[in-house]
């Protein structure tokens, strides 16, 4: 990868990587640090990374750095630890985006990451597997479970609006 290709990569992918990390961490400063670290690692390894695979390399690096950060900041939880919420909690809300963000926050980091990579960033199952070190069937299972949880959490659009 040349310096020009690296600079083009920064221009093309910095916002996408930042959005992905910020959606997971919900802390702008930590997200900026992780994105900067991902681009620093890309620069250090720019001779080894093909320009065509730079986007995948960045998301993979950012994902692993983010997971390490999450593990340092809090112990891992499971879906069983999340209390059931009453559907009437949402009667006062009219902002679906706010409710969806709240629901995404209830997912564990792997489920949240695969959902964001698939539904927000548009990656294929295979690409998500490469980024997260999961096989394709595991990615599909995590996405299915996350979507089922989100569906149950949100309940129905009629109750939200």
CORKA-V353635 format. One record per residue. N is the residue number from 1. RES is the residue in three letters. D_LAST is the distance of its C-alpha to the last C-alpha in Angstrom with 1 decimal. Layout:
n | res | d_last
N | RES | D_LAST
N | RES | D_LAST
This chain:
n | res | d_last
1 | UNK | 49.5
2 | UNK | 50.9
3 | UNK | 49.9
4 | UNK | 48.5
5 | UNK | 46.4
6 | UNK | 45.2
7 | UNK | 44.2
8 | UNK | 42.4
9 | UNK | 40.6
10 | UNK | 39.5
11 | UNK | 38.2
12 | UNK | 36.3
13 | UNK | 34.8
14 | UNK | 34.5
15 | UNK | 31.0
16 | UNK | 29.7
17 | UNK | 31.5
18 | UNK | 30.2
19 | UNK | 26.5
20 | UNK | 27.1
21 | UNK | 28.9
22 | UNK | 26.6
23 | UNK | 23.5
24 | UNK | 25.5
25 | UNK | 27.2
26 | UNK | 24.9
27 | UNK | 28.2
28 | UNK | 29.4
29 | UNK | 33.0
30 | UNK | 33.3
31 | UNK | 31.6
32 | UNK | 34.1
33 | UNK | 37.0
34 | UNK | 36.0
35 | UNK | 35.7
36 | UNK | 39.0
37 | UNK | 40.6
38 | UNK | 39.5
39 | UNK | 41.1
40 | UNK | 44.1
41 | UNK | 44.6
42 | UNK | 44.3
43 | UNK | 47.0
44 | UNK | 49.3
45 | UNK | 49.0
46 | UNK | 48.9
47 | UNK | 52.2
48 | UNK | 50.9
49 | UNK | 47.5
50 | UNK | 47.3
51 | UNK | 45.4
52 | UNK | 43.6
53 | UNK | 42.2
54 | UNK | 41.4
55 | UNK | 37.6
56 | UNK | 37.7
57 | UNK | 40.2
58 | UNK | 38.0
59 | UNK | 34.8
60 | UNK | 37.0
61 | UNK | 38.7
62 | UNK | 35.5
63 | UNK | 33.9
64 | UNK | 37.0
65 | UNK | 37.4
66 | UNK | 33.8
67 | UNK | 34.3
68 | UNK | 37.6
69 | UNK | 35.9
70 | UNK | 33.2
71 | UNK | 35.9
72 | UNK | 37.9
73 | UNK | 35.1
74 | UNK | 33.7
75 | UNK | 34.6
76 | UNK | 32.8
77 | UNK | 30.3
78 | UNK | 29.1
79 | UNK | 26.0
80 | UNK | 27.6
81 | UNK | 27.7
82 | UNK | 23.9
83 | UNK | 22.8
84 | UNK | 20.3
85 | UNK | 17.1
86 | UNK | 15.5
87 | UNK | 12.0
88 | UNK | 11.5
89 | UNK | 11.9
90 | UNK | 8.4
91 | UNK | 7.3
92 | UNK | 8.5
93 | UNK | 6.9
94 | UNK | 5.2
95 | UNK | 7.9
96 | UNK | 7.9
97 | UNK | 11.6
98 | UNK | 12.1
99 | UNK | 10.7
100 | UNK | 12.8
101 | UNK | 15.7
102 | UNK | 15.6
103 | UNK | 15.7
104 | UNK | 18.5
105 | UNK | 20.3
106 | UNK | 20.7
107 | UNK | 22.6
108 | UNK | 26.4
109 | UNK | 28.0
110 | UNK | 29.2
111 | UNK | 26.0
112 | UNK | 24.1
113 | UNK | 27.0
114 | UNK | 27.2
115 | UNK | 23.5
116 | UNK | 23.8
117 | UNK | 27.0
118 | UNK | 25.9
119 | UNK | 22.4
120 | UNK | 22.7
121 | UNK | 26.4
122 | UNK | 27.2
123 | UNK | 30.1
124 | UNK | 31.7
125 | UNK | 32.1
126 | UNK | 35.8
127 | UNK | 35.1
128 | UNK | 32.7
129 | UNK | 35.4
130 | UNK | 38.0
131 | UNK | 35.9
132 | UNK | 35.0
133 | UNK | 38.3
134 | UNK | 36.7
135 | UNK | 37.7
136 | UNK | 35.5
137 | UNK | 34.9
138 | UNK | 33.9
139 | UNK | 31.4
140 | UNK | 29.9
141 | UNK | 29.7
142 | UNK | 28.0
143 | UNK | 25.4
144 | UNK | 24.8
145 | UNK | 24.6
146 | UNK | 22.2
147 | UNK | 19.9
148 | UNK | 20.1
149 | UNK | 19.4
150 | UNK | 16.3
151 | UNK | 15.1
152 | UNK | 15.9
153 | UNK | 14.5
154 | UNK | 11.0
155 | UNK | 11.4
156 | UNK | 9.1
157 | UNK | 6.2
158 | UNK | 5.6
159 | UNK | 5.7
160 | UNK | 3.8
161 | UNK | 0.0
